[in-house]
């Protein structure tokens, strides 16, 4: 039960911060970065929100065993941080003293973790026995 609460809290946090970052991108970054970078930033926001909703589902359903829920939680959480987080950094690279291109390889790692989370869900749905 504790894991489901953690999943739901993380889902709410990712959703909340996706809305905040989306508004910041649309209004605060518009004059600071070019159109292509703004589209890249929006991609990070979209994937963060998609996975906030994914975690909301995973934490709310009884169709996923606890062990699978835990795996989905960690794969998605680290995946969002790596994928969306690195995209935010890369899109705003010119605004920072840190060169986010040096850690750009974590973007595909984050994407792979997100794919793996969906794979765990898919596998567990295939194994589902409905009476």
C-alpha atoms as an extended CHARMM CRD file, in Angstrom:
* protein
*
       131  EXT
         1         1  UNK       CA              0.0000000000        0.0000000000        0.0000000000  PROA      1               0.0000000000
         2         2  UNK       CA              2.8950000000        2.3480000000        0.7510000000  PROA      2               0.0000000000
         3         3  UNK       CA              4.3020000000        1.8570000000       -2.7670000000  PROA      3               0.0000000000
         4         4  UNK       CA              0.9620000000        2.8180000000       -4.3490000000  PROA      4               0.0000000000
         5         5  UNK       CA              0.9860000000        6.0320000000       -2.2940000000  PROA      5               0.0000000000
         6         6  UNK       CA              4.5550000000        6.7900000000       -3.4540000000  PROA      6               0.0000000000
         7         7  UNK       CA              3.5350000000        6.1810000000       -7.0640000000  PROA      7               0.0000000000
         8         8  UNK       CA              0.5250000000        8.5000000000       -6.7360000000  PROA      8               0.0000000000
         9         9  UNK       CA              2.5550000000       11.2340000000       -5.0070000000  PROA      9               0.0000000000
        10        10  UNK       CA              5.2020000000       11.0510000000       -7.7450000000  PROA      10              0.0000000000
        11        11  UNK       CA              2.4870000000       11.1450000000      -10.4160000000  PROA      11              0.0000000000
        12        12  UNK       CA              0.9830000000       14.2660000000       -8.8680000000  PROA      12              0.0000000000
        13        13  UNK       CA              4.4200000000       15.8940000000       -8.5580000000  PROA      13              0.0000000000
        14        14  UNK       CA              5.3160000000       15.1400000000      -12.1780000000  PROA      14              0.0000000000
        15        15  UNK       CA              1.9150000000       16.4590000000      -13.3300000000  PROA      15              0.0000000000
        16        16  UNK       CA              2.1970000000       19.6140000000      -11.2260000000  PROA      16              0.0000000000
        17        17  UNK       CA              5.7160000000       20.3960000000      -12.3760000000  PROA      17              0.0000000000
        18        18  UNK       CA              4.8590000000       19.6000000000      -16.0260000000  PROA      18              0.0000000000
        19        19  UNK       CA              2.1340000000       22.2720000000      -15.9110000000  PROA      19              0.0000000000
        20        20  UNK       CA              4.4920000000       24.7620000000      -14.2690000000  PROA      20              0.0000000000
        21        21  UNK       CA              7.3130000000       24.0230000000      -16.7260000000  PROA      21              0.0000000000
        22        22  UNK       CA              4.9130000000       24.1600000000      -19.6760000000  PROA      22              0.0000000000
        23        23  UNK       CA              3.7050000000       27.6110000000      -18.6150000000  PROA      23              0.0000000000
        24        24  UNK       CA              7.2830000000       28.7220000000      -17.9980000000  PROA      24              0.0000000000
        25        25  UNK       CA              8.2900000000       27.4960000000      -21.4540000000  PROA      25              0.0000000000
        26        26  UNK       CA              5.3490000000       29.1790000000      -23.1750000000  PROA      26              0.0000000000
        27        27  UNK       CA              5.7040000000       32.5080000000      -21.3720000000  PROA      27              0.0000000000
        28        28  UNK       CA              9.1210000000       32.8020000000      -19.7160000000  PROA      28              0.0000000000
        29        29  UNK       CA             11.3680000000       31.1690000000      -22.2870000000  PROA      29              0.0000000000
        30        30  UNK       CA              9.6540000000       32.4620000000      -25.4100000000  PROA      30              0.0000000000
        31        31  UNK       CA             11.9790000000       35.4670000000      -25.7380000000  PROA      31              0.0000000000
        32        32  UNK       CA             15.0980000000       33.7270000000      -24.4110000000  PROA      32              0.0000000000
        33        33  UNK       CA             15.4710000000       30.6810000000      -26.6730000000  PROA      33              0.0000000000
        34        34  UNK       CA             14.8020000000       30.0640000000      -30.3500000000  PROA      34              0.0000000000
        35        35  UNK       CA             11.7280000000       28.2880000000      -31.7330000000  PROA      35              0.0000000000
        36        36  UNK       CA             13.4850000000       24.9400000000      -32.1900000000  PROA      36              0.0000000000
        37        37  UNK       CA             14.7470000000       24.9490000000      -28.6050000000  PROA      37              0.0000000000
        38        38  UNK       CA             11.2650000000       25.8840000000      -27.3890000000  PROA      38              0.0000000000
        39        39  UNK       CA              9.7970000000       22.8960000000      -29.2760000000  PROA      39              0.0000000000
        40        40  UNK       CA             12.4370000000       20.6710000000      -27.7060000000  PROA      40              0.0000000000
        41        41  UNK       CA             11.5260000000       21.9960000000      -24.2420000000  PROA      41              0.0000000000
        42        42  UNK       CA              7.8440000000       21.2860000000      -24.9720000000  PROA      42              0.0000000000
        43        43  UNK       CA              8.7410000000       17.6980000000      -25.8710000000  PROA      43              0.0000000000
        44        44  UNK       CA             10.2250000000       17.2640000000      -22.3970000000  PROA      44              0.0000000000
        45        45  UNK       CA              7.0490000000       18.6830000000      -20.8530000000  PROA      45              0.0000000000
        46        46  UNK       CA              4.8080000000       16.3850000000      -22.9230000000  PROA      46              0.0000000000
        47        47  UNK       CA              6.7150000000       13.2440000000      -21.9830000000  PROA      47              0.0000000000
        48        48  UNK       CA              6.7520000000       14.2590000000      -18.3370000000  PROA      48              0.0000000000
        49        49  UNK       CA              2.9790000000       14.7370000000      -18.3970000000  PROA      49              0.0000000000
        50        50  UNK       CA              2.3670000000       11.4850000000      -20.2910000000  PROA      50              0.0000000000
        51        51  UNK       CA              4.3000000000        9.6410000000      -17.6250000000  PROA      51              0.0000000000
        52        52  UNK       CA              2.6100000000       11.4870000000      -14.7700000000  PROA      52              0.0000000000
        53        53  UNK       CA             -0.6510000000       10.0760000000      -16.1290000000  PROA      53              0.0000000000
        54        54  UNK       CA              0.9780000000        6.6680000000      -16.6210000000  PROA      54              0.0000000000
        55        55  UNK       CA              2.0370000000        6.6250000000      -12.9510000000  PROA      55              0.0000000000
        56        56  UNK       CA             -1.4000000000        7.8280000000      -11.9020000000  PROA      56              0.0000000000
        57        57  UNK       CA             -2.8720000000        4.7930000000      -13.6400000000  PROA      57              0.0000000000
        58        58  UNK       CA             -0.2110000000        2.4120000000      -12.2900000000  PROA      58              0.0000000000
        59        59  UNK       CA             -0.7650000000        3.6290000000       -8.7410000000  PROA      59              0.0000000000
        60        60  UNK       CA             -4.5510000000        3.4340000000       -8.9930000000  PROA      60              0.0000000000
        61        61  UNK       CA             -5.1000000000        0.0110000000      -10.5070000000  PROA      61              0.0000000000
        62        62  UNK       CA             -5.2100000000       -3.3630000000       -8.8190000000  PROA      62              0.0000000000
        63        63  UNK       CA             -4.3820000000       -5.0860000000      -12.1240000000  PROA      63              0.0000000000
        64        64  UNK       CA             -0.6280000000       -4.6950000000      -11.6230000000  PROA      64              0.0000000000
        65        65  UNK       CA              1.1630000000       -6.8650000000       -9.0340000000  PROA      65              0.0000000000
        66        66  UNK       CA              3.0890000000       -4.9500000000       -6.3700000000  PROA      66              0.0000000000
        67        67  UNK       CA              6.4870000000       -6.0970000000       -7.6640000000  PROA      67              0.0000000000
        68        68  UNK       CA              5.6400000000       -4.9020000000      -11.1890000000  PROA      68              0.0000000000
        69        69  UNK       CA              4.2930000000       -1.6230000000       -9.7830000000  PROA      69              0.0000000000
        70        70  UNK       CA              7.5740000000       -1.0470000000       -7.9970000000  PROA      70              0.0000000000
        71        71  UNK       CA              9.5420000000       -1.7030000000      -11.1970000000  PROA      71              0.0000000000
        72        72  UNK       CA              7.2470000000        0.6040000000      -13.1850000000  PROA      72              0.0000000000
        73        73  UNK       CA              7.6350000000        3.2960000000      -10.5230000000  PROA      73              0.0000000000
        74        74  UNK       CA             11.4530000000        3.2520000000      -10.5530000000  PROA      74              0.0000000000
        75        75  UNK       CA             11.8350000000        2.8720000000      -14.3160000000  PROA      75              0.0000000000
        76        76  UNK       CA              9.4070000000        5.7380000000      -14.9330000000  PROA      76              0.0000000000
        77        77  UNK       CA             10.7740000000        8.0440000000      -12.2380000000  PROA      77              0.0000000000
        78        78  UNK       CA             14.4000000000        7.7100000000      -13.3040000000  PROA      78              0.0000000000
        79        79  UNK       CA             13.3250000000        7.7190000000      -16.9630000000  PROA      79              0.0000000000
        80        80  UNK       CA             11.4660000000       11.0260000000      -16.6140000000  PROA      80              0.0000000000
        81        81  UNK       CA             14.3300000000       12.6250000000      -14.7020000000  PROA      81              0.0000000000
        82        82  UNK       CA             16.8850000000       11.4890000000      -17.2930000000  PROA      82              0.0000000000
        83        83  UNK       CA             14.7650000000       12.0170000000      -20.4140000000  PROA      83              0.0000000000
        84        84  UNK       CA             12.7680000000       15.1660000000      -19.6800000000  PROA      84              0.0000000000
        85        85  UNK       CA             15.3930000000       16.6120000000      -17.3490000000  PROA      85              0.0000000000
        86        86  UNK       CA             18.1400000000       16.3760000000      -19.9370000000  PROA      86              0.0000000000
        87        87  UNK       CA             15.8370000000       17.7850000000      -22.6140000000  PROA      87              0.0000000000
        88        88  UNK       CA             15.0980000000       20.8090000000      -20.4020000000  PROA      88              0.0000000000
        89        89  UNK       CA             18.8220000000       21.3220000000      -19.9550000000  PROA      89              0.0000000000
        90        90  UNK       CA             19.6250000000       20.8870000000      -23.6410000000  PROA      90              0.0000000000
        91        91  UNK       CA             16.8340000000       23.2470000000      -24.7330000000  PROA      91              0.0000000000
        92        92  UNK       CA             18.0390000000       25.9670000000      -22.3700000000  PROA      92              0.0000000000
        93        93  UNK       CA             21.7540000000       25.2040000000      -22.7610000000  PROA      93              0.0000000000
        94        94  UNK       CA             22.6190000000       28.7370000000      -23.8400000000  PROA      94              0.0000000000
        95        95  UNK       CA             21.1530000000       30.1790000000      -20.6260000000  PROA      95              0.0000000000
        96        96  UNK       CA             23.4750000000       28.2690000000      -18.3200000000  PROA      96              0.0000000000
        97        97  UNK       CA             27.1830000000       28.1290000000      -17.5960000000  PROA      97              0.0000000000
        98        98  UNK       CA             26.9270000000       24.3200000000      -17.6030000000  PROA      98              0.0000000000
        99        99  UNK       CA             27.1260000000       22.6390000000      -21.0130000000  PROA      99              0.0000000000
       100       100  UNK       CA             24.2790000000       20.1100000000      -20.9770000000  PROA      100             0.0000000000
       101       101  UNK       CA             25.5910000000       18.5870000000      -24.2090000000  PROA      101             0.0000000000
       102       102  UNK       CA             28.2040000000       16.8200000000      -22.0530000000  PROA      102             0.0000000000
       103       103  UNK       CA             25.4280000000       14.7060000000      -20.4860000000  PROA      103             0.0000000000
       104       104  UNK       CA             23.2370000000       14.3930000000      -23.5890000000  PROA      104             0.0000000000
       105       105  UNK       CA             23.6980000000       10.6120000000      -23.6110000000  PROA      105             0.0000000000
       106       106  UNK       CA             21.3740000000       10.2940000000      -20.6200000000  PROA      106             0.0000000000
       107       107  UNK       CA             18.4510000000       11.3530000000      -22.8580000000  PROA      107             0.0000000000
       108       108  UNK       CA             18.2840000000        8.0210000000      -24.7220000000  PROA      108             0.0000000000
       109       109  UNK       CA             18.9660000000        6.1380000000      -21.4730000000  PROA      109             0.0000000000
       110       110  UNK       CA             15.9390000000        7.8800000000      -19.9750000000  PROA      110             0.0000000000
       111       111  UNK       CA             13.9060000000        7.0150000000      -23.0550000000  PROA      111             0.0000000000
       112       112  UNK       CA             14.9500000000        3.3680000000      -22.7830000000  PROA      112             0.0000000000
       113       113  UNK       CA             13.8660000000        3.3180000000      -19.1290000000  PROA      113             0.0000000000
       114       114  UNK       CA             10.4620000000        4.7330000000      -20.0880000000  PROA      114             0.0000000000
       115       115  UNK       CA             10.1010000000        2.0890000000      -22.7870000000  PROA      115             0.0000000000
       116       116  UNK       CA             11.0550000000       -0.5790000000      -20.2430000000  PROA      116             0.0000000000
       117       117  UNK       CA              8.3580000000        0.6870000000      -17.8350000000  PROA      117             0.0000000000
       118       118  UNK       CA              5.7380000000        0.3130000000      -20.5640000000  PROA      118             0.0000000000
       119       119  UNK       CA              7.1900000000       -3.1060000000      -21.3490000000  PROA      119             0.0000000000
       120       120  UNK       CA              6.6950000000       -4.1980000000      -17.7310000000  PROA      120             0.0000000000
       121       121  UNK       CA              3.0810000000       -3.0350000000      -17.9190000000  PROA      121             0.0000000000
       122       122  UNK       CA              2.5640000000       -4.8510000000      -21.2410000000  PROA      122             0.0000000000
       123       123  UNK       CA              4.1240000000       -8.0710000000      -19.9390000000  PROA      123             0.0000000000
       124       124  UNK       CA              1.9650000000       -8.0210000000      -16.8200000000  PROA      124             0.0000000000
       125       125  UNK       CA             -1.1660000000       -7.4050000000      -18.8590000000  PROA      125             0.0000000000
       126       126  UNK       CA             -0.2750000000      -10.4040000000      -21.0460000000  PROA      126             0.0000000000
       127       127  UNK       CA             -0.0250000000      -12.5440000000      -17.8810000000  PROA      127             0.0000000000
       128       128  UNK       CA             -3.2960000000      -11.2140000000      -16.4890000000  PROA      128             0.0000000000
       129       129  UNK       CA             -5.8970000000      -13.8300000000      -15.7180000000  PROA      129             0.0000000000
       130       130  UNK       CA             -9.3730000000      -12.3480000000      -15.7250000000  PROA      130             0.0000000000
       131       131  UNK       CA            -12.1960000000      -14.4090000000      -14.2320000000  PROA      131             0.0000000000
